Amino acid sequence: MDWVNNLIFFSGLIVLLLAILVSRKLWGNSSSSNHSYLSDTVVLHQFHRGHYAPSMSAFVVKLETYLRMVKIPYMNVHEMKTGPKGKSPWIEYNGETICDSSFIIEYLNKKFGMDLNKDLSTSERATARAIQKMVEENTYWAVLLTRWVYNRDRTSRTLTHIPWFFVWLIDRRTRRSTYYHGIGRHTPKEVTQILTDDVQALSDILGEKKYMFGDVPTEVDCAVFGQLTQLLWCVPDCDAKHFITDNCPNLVDYCERIKNQFWPDWEECTTKGGKVAATK
């Protein structure tokens, strides 16, 4: 029987190695796209469209919302490959390659002379940075655990058509990344508490305002909206999702407001539950 067990072991190992090679081929890094694009047009490289939101990446939604707010011409390239830093989204503009959504926004602000924060005071800019860091360095990881670890199977069935091995791979990467981040060392109940505390804080900051700092959206609204879209549309039913819908109606209205104002083509940018191909 030893030879049977060895055969099973080595067969499984071969399948695993082949799957890893395929994943690297599909999700490998790109130093550039090697394509020619229209000049003076931002080329936004991002993952494929989501089932119920334009992307299952909060940072893609953040960046594309920013581009729509400031009305910078752009085109999408949907692919699984990441940029030179191993991250997505990333952009190309007139031969330059820029990675990381925050660095991209900073670059585009300088290149196009944009500043969504121009009316904010020094104190408000500092507060905006604190809010952004909370949602992108804390809330983000809690949502990731909620989606890919605690609700992996339901996510796989209802929110993505990614093959099972890649879902498993994302699960393993999420566990490893969050463990070293620190949040992954907590129990699911504790992580949910962290997530709902963040959501409640956002709700309290927003209050009855249209946007985080009043009647006009700023950069931090792109970041907050990006993260909240993941909780509202890109995780299965769970305690954290019920918390925002049941206890923070102002945040739900806030997301609908941004969606209606800057994403009138929202449905065209989704796969409608995986039933059709997104047309934009």
N, C-alpha and C positions, 0 to 999 in steps of 0.2 A: 504493500500500500504506500510505501514511502515514495516510490517512483510516481504514483498518481498524485500525491500531494505536491511533489516537486514540479510535476507538469503543470498543475493548476497554478502554483505560485509563479513559475516563470512565464506562463501564458498571461497571467494577470499583469505581471511586470512589463511584458512587451506591449500590451494594450495601453498601460499607463504611460509608457515612454512615447508611444505613437501619439497618444492624445495630447501629451505635453508639447510634442513637436508641432502638431497641428495648431494648438493654441498659440504658440509663439509665431507661427506663420500668419495666423489671423489677427493676433493682437500685438504683433511686434511693433517696435518703435520705428518712427520715420524721421529722418533728418530733414526731408523735404518731400513734397508730393511728386516731383518730377513731371508735373503737368504745367501747361501754359494756361494762365487765366487772364481775364480782362484786367487791364491796368486800373489802378485807383479803386479797386473793389476788394473789400475784405473777404478772404476765403476762410470760412469757418469750418474747421474739421471737427466732427462730433460723431458720437455713436448713432446708431439707427434710432428712428422714432419710437416712442413708447406706446403702450396700449391705450392709456387714458390721459397722458400728458405728453408734451412734445419730446421729453427725454426723461429717462430714469436716472439722469445725472443732474443734481441740483446746480452744479457749476455751469453746465450747458445752458440750462434755463436762465440762470443768472446772466450769463454773457449775452445770450440772444435777446433777452428782455432789454438789457442795456442798449444794444445796437438798435433796437426798435424805438426806445425812448429818445435817443439822440439822432435817429434817422440817418445813420451811416449806411451807405449801400454795402450789402454783403450777399454772399452766396454760400449755400451749405454744401458740404461734401460729407456724406454719411458713410462711415467706415468703422471697422473695429480697431484699426491701427491707432496707436497713440503717438503723441509728438516726441521730440527729442528727449524730453524729460520723463517719458513714460507716462504722461498724463493726457487727459482729454477733458475739455476742449483745448485746441490750439489753433492759431491762425497763421495765414500767410498774407502778406500785403506788399505788393510791388517787389517781390524777391526776398523780403525779410520774413523770418519765422519767429513767432513769439509764443511762449507757453505760459500756462497758469492764468486763470480768469482774471485775477486781480492785477497781475502785471500787464495783461492784455488791455484791460480798461485804462490803466495808467498810460500805456503806450498810445492808445487811440485818443485819449484826452489831449495829449501833447501834439499828436500828429494832426488832429482835426480841430484843435482849439476848443474842446468841449469841457464843461464843468457843471455837472448836475448838482454839485455841492456849493455853488457860488454864493448862494444866499444864506448858508449856514454860518453861525458864529464859530469862533475857535472852540468854545465849549461844546457846541453841538457836533462839530466835526469829530471831537474826541469821543463823545458819546456814541456817535455813529460807528466809529472804529471798534469800540467795545462791543456794541451789538453785533457787528459783523463777525468779530472774532468768536463770540459766544456761539453763533449759529453755525459757523464754518469749522470750528475746532472742537465743538462739544456736541451740539445738537446733531450735526451731520453724522457723527460716529454712532450716536444712539439710534438714529433712523436706520443706518446701515445694518446694525445688529438686529434691529426689529425686522427688517426685510429679509436679509440673507441668511441669518442664523436662527432666530427664534421662529420665523414663519417661512423657512426656506421652501418647504414642499408646496405650501399654498401659493407662494410667490411664483414658483415654477409652473404651477397649473394655471394660474389666473392672470399673471402680469407679464409673462415673457415666454417666448418660444425658443429660448436658448437651450441647446441640448443639455441633458442631465449632467454630463461630465463637467461642463463649464459652470453650471449652477453649483455643483459640488466644489469646483475649484474656487469660485468666488467665496463660498462659505469658508473654505480653509484660509484663504487670504484675509478675509474679514476677521476671522478669529485671531489670526496671527497679528495683524495690524492693530486691532483694538486691544490686544493683550499688551503690546509694547506701548501703545498710547496710554493705557491704564484703565480706560473705561471697560474694557473687555474682561477685567478681573472681577467685576461685580456680578451679582446674580441678575437674571432677567427682570425680577421685580425691582431691584435697585436701579437698573438702567432705565426702566420705564418711568420710575420716579424722577430721575434726572431729566428725562425727555419732557415729561409733563411740567416739571418746574420751569424749564426753559420756555415752553410754550406759554405758560401762565405769565412769565415775565414779559414776553413779547406782547401779550394781550394787554397787560397793565401799562406798558409803555405806549402802545398805540392808543388806548382809551377810545375816545370818540372821534379822533382825527381820521382824515382820509388816508394819509400816509404817515410814516413814522415821524416826520417833522412838520406836518401841516397839510396844506392843500396841494402841494407840489411834490412829486416824487423825487427822491435823491438816489444816489448810488446804493445806499444801504437797503433801499426797498428792493432793488434787484436781487441782492444777496438773500434777504429774508424771504422774498417770494420764491426764489429758487429752492430754498430748503423746505418751505411749507408745502410746495407743490408735491414734494415727495411723500409727505405725511398724508396729504389729502387724496392723492390720486395714484400713488406708486407703492403703497403697502397694502396688504390684505386687511380685513377688519381685525382690529386689535384694540386693546385698552387705550393705547396712546392716540390712536385715530379717533376713537369714540370721545376721548377727552377734549380734543379740539373742536369737534362738531357739537358736542353737548355743552361745553363750558366756555367756549371762546367764540361766540358768533361774530364778534367784531373781526377776528382774524379770518374767518370764512368769508365774510363780506369783503374784507381787504383783498383777499386773493381773487375773488370774483371781480372786483373793481379793476385790478391790474390786468386780469385776463381779458375782460371786455374792452378795456381801453387800448391795450397794446397787442393783444392776441385775438383780433376778430376772426382770424383764420385758424383758431385753436383746433377745431375738429379736423381740418385738413392736415394738420401737423401731428395727428395721432393715427394709430391703426384701428381705432374703434374696437378695442378689445381683441386685437389680433385678427379681425375679420377681413380687413382690407389693407392695402398698402397705402401709407401716407402719401398724399399728393404734393406736399411741400416740405 
